Amino acid sequence: ITGKVKEEEGVVMRTARQRYEPILQWVLGHRNIAFSAAVALVVLSGILASRMGSEFIPSLSEGDFAMQAMRVPGTSLTQSVEMQQRLEKAVIAQVPEVERMFARSGTAEIASDPMPPNASDAYIMLKPQDQWPN
């Protein structure tokens, strides 16, 4: 860069500073009022959130769930698959509510989330509830 360099505030920063500075000065001069108002807003938000109900939260009763099996680091893909198959057979044999189970080993659902060969994502499909034992 050649010549004189002059630092200036842009229009946006100048406007923001002009509007923000009086508010900041008032808050610093009336700390008790500002703190009480902040606490009141947090409490009010908590009360409103607790009364909001569940209509905004979707019900995810799909009847299936996922399980991640981690093995000792360094486990080969072949060993991981064998161990996963034994796990699947044991779960299906011991949990009567399970209809079927399958897994992916060493592959991530998201490309930015690498998954080593010693990890498996298992998906467990349950039988309908009327077929569950008591």
N, C-alpha and C positions, 0 to 999 in steps of 0.2 A: 504494500500500500504506500503510495507516495502522497506527499502533501499533508496538510493538517487534517487530523481526524477529529471530528466534533461529535460528541455524544449528546443526543437529544431524546426526550421522551416522545413517543408517538402520541397520536390523538387518543387512541384507546386507553393507554396507560394514564395519560393526563386526566381524562374524564373519570376513569376509575378512581384515581387518587383523590380527585376533588370531591367525589361522592362518598368515598370510604373514610376519609380522614375525619370529617365531623362526627360520623357515627362511632368511630373508634375512640375519639376524644370523649364523647358522652359516656360510652361504656366504661372507659377507664376512670371517669369521674364518679360514676354511679355503680360501682362493682357489686354491691349487695343486691340492688334491684336487678341488674343483669344476670347475676348468678341465680337468684330466686326465679326469675322468668325462665331461665334455661332448665332448671330442675322441674318447674311446673310443666314445661313443654314435654320433657322426657316422661314424666309420670302420666300426663294426659295421653301421650302416644301409647304408652304401655296399656292403659285402660282401654283405649279405643282398639288396639290390636287384639286384646284378649276378648273383646266383644264382637269382633268382626265375623266370626263364624268360619265355617270351612267351605263356603261356596266358592272361594277363590283358590282353594287348594284341591287339585284333582284327586280323586280316589284312585289309587293304584293297586287295586285288589285284583291282580291279573292271575293269581294262582300259581305263579312260577317265581323262581328266584335264582340268583346267581351266586356262585361260590368260587373263590380263587384259591387254588392249591399252590403253595410255594414249596419247592424242594431245595435240597442243599445246593448252593452255587457250584457250578461245574458239572451238574448232572447232564448227561447227553440227551438229545431229543428222543432217541430210541428208549432210553431208560425212563424218561419223563412220560412218554406215551404208555409204556407198560405199567408204570405206577398209577397213572390216571385210569387205565382200564380196570386195574384191581380195585381202586377207590370206587369207581362207578358200580362195579359188581357188588361190593360190600354195602354201599348205600342202598342200592335197589333191594338187596336181600334183607337188610336189617330195618329199613324204614318202609312200612307197608303203604304209606301215603304217596310214595314216589311212583310215578308211572314210567318215566324214562329220564335218562340223563345223558348229556353229551358235552364234549369239551373241545376247546382249541388250545393247543400247547405251543408256546413260543411265537405267538402271533398276537399283536395288539389290535384292539378295535379301532384305535385312533393312531394314525401314522406318526404323530408327534409323541406318542407314549410307547417307547420301545419295550418289548417284553422278552425276557431271556427264555431259552429253551427249558429252564427248570421251573417255569411258571405256567399254569394252566387256568383258563377261565372256564368254569363248568356251569352249565345251565340245567336246572333241575325242574322238570315238569311234573306237577302234582296231579293226582287223580281228582275227579270231582269229589266234593266233600261228602256226598251221600254214599260214596264207596269207601270212605275211611273207616277203619275199625274204631271202636269206642276208645 
